[in-house]
Amino acid sequence: MSGERTRTVIGGAGGMVGGVVLCGEPLAGYTSWRVGGPADRLYIPAGLEDLAAFLRRLPPDEPLLWLGLGSNLLVRDGGFRGTVIHTRRLNGFERLNGERVRAEAGLAGAQLARQCVRQGLRGLEFLCGIPGTVGGALALNAGAVGSETWDRVERVVTIDRAGRLRDRGPGDFDVGYRQVRPRFDGEEWFAAATFRLEPGEPEAGRELIRALLARRGATQPTQQPNAGSVFRNPPGDYAARLIESCGLKGVCVGGACVSPKHANFIVNTGTATAADIEALMAQVRETVRAATGVELVPEVHVVGEPGEDGT
């Protein structure tokens, strides 16, 4: 970690890069688990043009971490050595001709779902119960109640390290359960997407969203900091069922606990560190493996450096 915590606002006039750069910024305030050490730099672009210009100025080997709502992510207590790109201001939404919409990567999935319903469009209501952004939904093929993000993707816009924007289609990716792999070489990240939807009655869409949110509130620990589902469901089974069958509901490491409400959620009870959460994840995996022979695969991405005590 270099230097103390600082904040710099950079203007976009005259060809300059626009946005905000925060140095030494603790990431706990940007993740849904509310844990995580400082980033060397956290950049909040004001728009896609600013992001492209910023990327062009970075060293080609600079470590990058893309951050939306901070769900599905565990940042270790030592923080992130490199640059974090926070997409919260890349939240544009546009109704296109026909039953199509375009959304930028930083738009929350719940906001996209509601915007579509207001426009009399159906097909993305399931995103209202997934605590993430469009970018995260694209990267992980997020899904719920039998629907998945890429079922509705028509085109995507990606951005690479040189700040180049590209238009790509579903055929450029191998899409599966909670994973999306490019069929091309090089690093590119999702910047925006066009979704193909169907006409629907706005009130019916609002009613479906209300029902999905009620179901989520009844079955998930929405009142405590969490990152969503911790492990992928193994083929033909459910991670939550396996974890619960091993008697792990309510088991804690420090301030991190397996939720008594849903066994595939780990909650921060208020004092958890990233090390607590990572240790509990490891304990759950080992216990399930020993008892059932099933190797649970984390859905959560673990990034960053250990804390000062090495954990």
MOHU-V962993 format. One record per helix or strand of 3 or more residues. SS is the DSSP state (hx for helix, st for strand). FROM is the first residue (numbers start at 1). LEN is the number of residues. Records with the same first field share a line. If there is no record, write none. Layout:
SS: FROM-LEN ; FROM-LEN
//
This chain:
st: 6-5 ; 19-8 ; 38-8 ; 64-4 ; 73-3 ; 79-8 ; 93-3 ; 100-5 ; 153-8 ; 165-5 ; 173-4 ; 179-4 ; 188-9 ; 256-3 ; 266-3 ; 301-3
hx: 13-3 ; 28-3 ; 48-10 ; 109-10 ; 125-5 ; 134-7 ; 149-3 ; 170-3 ; 202-18 ; 239-7 ; 274-19
//
